[in-house]
Amino acid sequence: MRKSSLVALAVLVFGSAAMTRAEEKSAVTARTVPPITIGEKGVVLRDGKPYRAVGINYFSAFSRTLAKADDTSYEAGFDELAKRGIPFIRLMACPFWPKEYDLYKSDPDAYFRLMDAFVKSAEQRKIGLIPSLFWYDATVPDLMDEPRSAWGDLKSKTIAFMHKYITEVVGRYKDSPALWAWELGNEYSLGADLPNAAQNRPWIVPNLGTRTERGPGDDLTHDMVVTACREFGNAIRQLDKVHPITTGNSLPRGTAEHLRREHAWTQDTREQLVQNIIDVTPDPVNLISVHVYPFDQEKRFSQPETSYLEVLQLCMKASADSGKGLFVGEFGAPDDEKNGGPEKARKEFDKLLAAIEEAGVPLSALWVFDLSFQDSFINVTTTNARSWQLDELEKANRRLKEKGCQ
């Protein structure tokens, strides 16, 4: 989800204190082979065979139980997704704001009892999980009282905290049959090398635990983001040798390579897009992440509009060239009036899903399921006017199964 969409999240308070509840049995279940692996030329495999699936973002599925410990509404959500054959979710597996880490810091056992119950619920319903462990790129630096650029400093407190949280989470759930892949965070790369970085620094919300001032130290570069991605991958691989690792990055800006090298808004070529995708996915990360929305068709390659299919085919080329899988971690079409309304959104959704299938994208996830604060433009539930999108995901997975991809 782009930062423009996340602005509304600045006023959303999940709650910094969560209630404890009775001890529950750990969700960890022994498994020697992960649900998905990455084969030659970036082919995603399940049980040794090429695999493709369409999942959904269930962003707040876990964070809601941090806000209120007896909120297990994710169970009903899992039931609905399982009924429709939607096989996996991408989610925020951490607090959003620094203040919301209070439970983790004061009573880690209580924090992990909540996560245990969540993972166990997914296991029971055979819902796959792609947990994003550090969603908002400013949160951990704020928690450590460091600027956002600390992600690029291997000696920073931010990186040390990353290692600590990874050790606890990955060590606890790496053998769960629900675990599909590990993700760093959400769209870190979009904040890199911006000429107008001063106007795009992290929010200041002191009552939610952010720092009270922002400055040049909060500006990101491509190299900082790559350092964070690589160190995340290295930390995961110390504990888990088998599950795919992804960055959570979006599709690169249409000017990403020129911003990186010249600090200019000049449009990149197709070759530069492919190279940027590869470069921002450093080893041992082995699952490329991109997010694709209607505005990603605009002003690329010095042409007014580029089709979803061409964009996704170039992403697939980056996958094949690097030998890494491809995960379209977000796709969707907002239907508010400024984006053309419901009729246009339906057309864009249909074109996006068709392009995902035609390009052979192995893994993709719709944005977003059961996220009430985005009701006005993109949230999908079983009962609102966008419920048809769940039907379309069900049909897409059925088609993939009929083709022998599942």
Steps between C-alpha positions, in 0.01 A plus 500: 500500500651832391582766757217713363261225601672459833437860603167392644687250712668783685177565684415136549592379847501126535569545870829495683395274784361153458336284766652165587297181483529135602802312377444324170692216349777607265406513134828348390458173314801313369544502122813416305393634160352850465173544309679685218860510379684680218632286216716570196437824309281626784224242462291473817453136599258313723572132560769532235261617227446850353237681702288813459243651733311822572472600865394813685640761737346463845700791636354531850419135565763479775531864609133513604564239766790710629260790541245285680609156614154347481453611139534175307298619201780365281349154558184591311714661232709187462183290479370715215828495306537124545143446379582694184825316436716811551819328617713765669513847651758774533480681833670741737657271762613780728367823653463800271595778743792497748258539792330177402815307588424558870358151551791338315747687722320458833356149464641311201336177615158664473592645159597160366197327649295724272718421201497127584120497497496689170744262328322196640170629361657534154645150527164351589337658194796433272548870426855590394676797658744751353574712808655843458718542809585874488214659306555876528861598433511772769365295789807310618734799458254708704482226762880508523512883489697495176440663160351289224840477329601262781370222276819548298734476802583143601616624841179687576253420777238465227683209340564347843128515578422347162724205588335460840145496366596266216666260743184483708242487221683287244634265765147451628307450176742381232366145525134596482320348199322836463824689433556568127763776493656780706472868404701800621248785477278709279640692203825623655644557152244766406658740749850477352692776324216751483597855392210620716592278795444781750130498409477122536653435839323275753203624696543666837245363747670516842208350693544187289870485572658670200796733528410866538719630218595390149803593297738390223591192704150370426557504125558162336724399211497193279812370676339534844194305389716228342705476821183453705366237257825309493545504878139391546566207268824411676327506840221275373745255346684459829184335631303383198681356199197413292208746494497769230592853607353813345547873547145639483620756245263654251545518126787747453405853415508571129808712573669281764834445326536865403416603857761257626777608265417860407245617757275588207139421408602374154307193387681168503521256212359149512850364556549736793173388660610138483844584640355705785268217602796262508730740684250577777455125561845405633603148597399311705157651426355267237141617442462828308225729627307753293165675552290596199213749481329695220734798531795271427397507134562873479812673367738207464761455230422846358153394389162619633381156611655156541280194528489288815608205289818668379589613852446150639689335215798719584467397866498137386815569298668633814391182674640272232822699459571497874371150573265641765125452532247778444239613750255774403443579865226754430267566211160663484298793372354771726142589414453845653399785273848648465609166350207478261239324713385137528448438128856600410635307801329184377659537158844560650465206739401269215794616287743464790391148591502394133852637459619319812370174358627560144848602616528184707553680832544226760378683813281808534282651772205738473497814716307484745266282711302620802682829562218730605685831488539454123127437447467816294718387212639144499413277798344166406268309733253217456206738531599832340473611139846360420425143610504399132879527512512201736292310244752591231793380710319173557445461126863588423631233735256249353631581150858457617412167655335386178819594313701279735666795677370400845 
